[in-house]
Amino acid sequence: MFEQVHGGIRNSYFYLKDSDFLRVNYGAATMTTSTVISTTPNGVLPGMVSYISDDLEVAVFDGTSGIPNGIFGQGSADHSFENTPAVASGKVVVLMTGGIYELDYFETVAEDGVTDITYAAGDTLYASQNGLLTNDTTTSAYAIALVAKLPSSDDARLGIQLLI
């Protein structure tokens, strides 16, 4: 569950790149995080980092392509009622410039596929090659957010304060 604790700027004028509507998450070769499981829908996930592609569509930022502009506020495959207009129009909500959010989807394993990631309050977060937030500094040069709340056994969501 993606939760907005304190909203920042929300924009829904972006067209989502066709390939990201159905992108494979669970089982993708680079996806090693324990927050993406077999029941996770395909397509962009809430909290994935976005960027504007060369053809002026919004797509999942992989740490190397373009410059990040925000995070997705909804997934392309879940929230069917809210996303019905998105499917028809091709537009999605991108959260930008501030705000505090709690995310279900974030990296729990480093890009080496072996090392567990631990978070601390105040950690700077970057985009992984999967478009998910991580504190692994080798993934991207762009600071996306700060850790505002740590996952716990009672609430597995990562709280973030958006910087971009």
Buried (B, 14 or more C-beta within 10 A) or exposed (E): EBEEEEEBEBBEEBBBBEEBBEBEBEEEEEBBBEBBEEEBBBBBBBBBBBBBBEEEBBBBBBBEEBEBBBBBBBBBBBBEEEBEEBBEEBBBBBBBEEBBBBBBBBBBBBBEEEEEBEBEEEBEBBBBBBBBBBBBEEBBEBBBBBBBBBBEEEEBBBBBBBBB
